[in-house]
Amino acid sequence: RLLRQAEAVARATGRVPDPAGPLMLAAWEGRDSEAGRLIAAATVETTASGDGRWLATAAWAAAVLHNGRSRYDEALAAAVQAGAHPGELGPATWSLAELVEAAARCGQPGQAAAALDQLSEATSAAGTNWALGIQARCRALLSEGQAAEHGYLQAIGRLGRTRVRVELARTCLLYGEWLRRERRRVEARDQLRAAYQMLAAMGLEGFAERARVELLATGATVPRRSTETAAALTPQEARIVRLAVAGHTNPEISTQLFLSPRTVEWHLRKVFTKLGISSRKELTVALPDLEAAAAAT
């Protein structure tokens, strides 16, 4: 919604809409086709104009997209390309975190360590919970045993004190993956479920699927969320779910929709059955699909 507003303001004032927002949103949400098109367009435009400001952003977006989709070789190549433009401070620095993750997954510890050293210069200088949380997470990726666990817990603690929820969710995912490899399945499920619920609620399809696959590997049962699942809800059920996710109680929902509280409770039980969930907390996982279903109709 914010991107649509920004585009409308840009057009009304005679400016060209900034392509970075749609590009990064598509990459974070794991929309391969659209993100690929926008990345290619940004690269072509940069080559034609000689203006390199979008090249690092496009490469960073590609690294995010590929890490989300577990395509670590491609993520590594894109992150290296983004880091080759240190003048673009934001994307070039942020891409180092993508590089560390991709290199660690590709069995390139030397390349990952070099990127971590470079990243640490910036994050230590910044000194914020966001910066130091990312640094701790990246260090954990290259550590073993107690050092790795300490790094993940430190990262979760710091990022939990920020508004950068996507990085908190990704850290829970990485910690859960590590716990599963350590054969600590029960603990892994807790972290992976938290990651899955956050990532799915944010609509980050690629990263959410990573969490779902890891959860399945722990023996947990995780229903796949889809627009078709959400579309199975009636319009009344969808309205009730949106109000419930927004924090309204059954009596409050009944007042707004002119229903009895018992009717609201009955609808919610039906929704839980359709979505394969058992509590209001899990409704947030279905919310992006409900929005997609509403947009499709």
Secondary structure in CASP SS format (residue, H / E / C, confidence):
PFRMAT SS
TARGET T0000
AUTHOR 0000-0000-0000
METHOD secondary structure of the structure
MODEL  1
R C 1.00
L H 1.00
L H 1.00
R H 1.00
Q H 1.00
A H 1.00
E H 1.00
A H 1.00
V H 1.00
A H 1.00
R H 1.00
A H 1.00
T C 1.00
G C 1.00
R C 1.00
V C 1.00
P C 1.00
D C 1.00
P C 1.00
A H 1.00
G H 1.00
P H 1.00
L H 1.00
M H 1.00
L H 1.00
A H 1.00
A H 1.00
W H 1.00
E C 1.00
G C 1.00
R C 1.00
D H 1.00
S H 1.00
E H 1.00
A H 1.00
G H 1.00
R H 1.00
L H 1.00
I H 1.00
A H 1.00
A H 1.00
A H 1.00
T H 1.00
V H 1.00
E H 1.00
T H 1.00
T H 1.00
A H 1.00
S H 1.00
G C 1.00
D C 1.00
G H 1.00
R H 1.00
W H 1.00
L H 1.00
A H 1.00
T H 1.00
A H 1.00
A H 1.00
W H 1.00
A H 1.00
A H 1.00
A H 1.00
V H 1.00
L H 1.00
H H 1.00
N H 1.00
G H 1.00
R C 1.00
S C 1.00
R C 1.00
Y H 1.00
D H 1.00
E H 1.00
A H 1.00
L H 1.00
A H 1.00
A H 1.00
A H 1.00
V H 1.00
Q H 1.00
A H 1.00
G H 1.00
A C 1.00
H C 1.00
P C 1.00
G C 1.00
E C 1.00
L H 1.00
G H 1.00
P H 1.00
A H 1.00
T H 1.00
W H 1.00
S H 1.00
L H 1.00
A H 1.00
E H 1.00
L H 1.00
V H 1.00
E H 1.00
A H 1.00
A H 1.00
A H 1.00
R H 1.00
C C 1.00
G C 1.00
Q C 1.00
P H 1.00
G H 1.00
Q H 1.00
A H 1.00
A H 1.00
A H 1.00
A H 1.00
L H 1.00
D H 1.00
Q H 1.00
L H 1.00
S H 1.00
E H 1.00
A H 1.00
T H 1.00
S H 1.00
A H 1.00
A H 1.00
G C 1.00
T C 1.00
N H 1.00
W H 1.00
A H 1.00
L H 1.00
G H 1.00
I H 1.00
Q H 1.00
A H 1.00
R H 1.00
C H 1.00
R H 1.00
A H 1.00
L H 1.00
L C 1.00
S C 1.00
E C 1.00
G H 1.00
Q H 1.00
A H 1.00
A H 1.00
E H 1.00
H H 1.00
G H 1.00
Y H 1.00
L H 1.00
Q H 1.00
A H 1.00
I H 1.00
G H 1.00
R H 1.00
L H 1.00
G C 1.00
R C 1.00
T C 1.00
R C 1.00
V C 1.00
R H 1.00
V H 1.00
E H 1.00
L H 1.00
A H 1.00
R H 1.00
T H 1.00
C H 1.00
L H 1.00
L H 1.00
Y H 1.00
G H 1.00
E H 1.00
W H 1.00
L H 1.00
R H 1.00
R H 1.00
E C 1.00
R C 1.00
R C 1.00
R H 1.00
V H 1.00
E H 1.00
A H 1.00
R H 1.00
D H 1.00
Q H 1.00
L H 1.00
R H 1.00
A H 1.00
A H 1.00
Y H 1.00
Q H 1.00
M H 1.00
L H 1.00
A H 1.00
A H 1.00
M C 1.00
G C 1.00
L C 1.00
E H 1.00
G H 1.00
F H 1.00
A H 1.00
E H 1.00
R H 1.00
A H 1.00
R H 1.00
V H 1.00
E H 1.00
L H 1.00
L H 1.00
A H 1.00
T C 1.00
G C 1.00
A C 1.00
T C 1.00
V C 1.00
P C 1.00
R C 1.00
R C 1.00
S C 1.00
T H 1.00
E H 1.00
T H 1.00
A H 1.00
A H 1.00
A C 1.00
L C 1.00
T C 1.00
P H 1.00
Q H 1.00
E H 1.00
A H 1.00
R H 1.00
I H 1.00
V H 1.00
R H 1.00
L H 1.00
A H 1.00
V H 1.00
A C 1.00
G C 1.00
H C 1.00
T C 1.00
N H 1.00
P H 1.00
E H 1.00
I H 1.00
S H 1.00
T H 1.00
Q H 1.00
L H 1.00
F C 1.00
L C 1.00
S C 1.00
P H 1.00
R H 1.00
T H 1.00
V H 1.00
E H 1.00
W H 1.00
H H 1.00
L H 1.00
R H 1.00
K H 1.00
V H 1.00
F H 1.00
T H 1.00
K H 1.00
L H 1.00
G C 1.00
I C 1.00
S C 1.00
S C 1.00
R C 1.00
K C 1.00
E C 1.00
L H 1.00
T H 1.00
V H 1.00
A H 1.00
L H 1.00
P H 1.00
D H 1.00
L H 1.00
E H 1.00
A H 1.00
A H 1.00
A H 1.00
A H 1.00
A H 1.00
T C 1.00
END
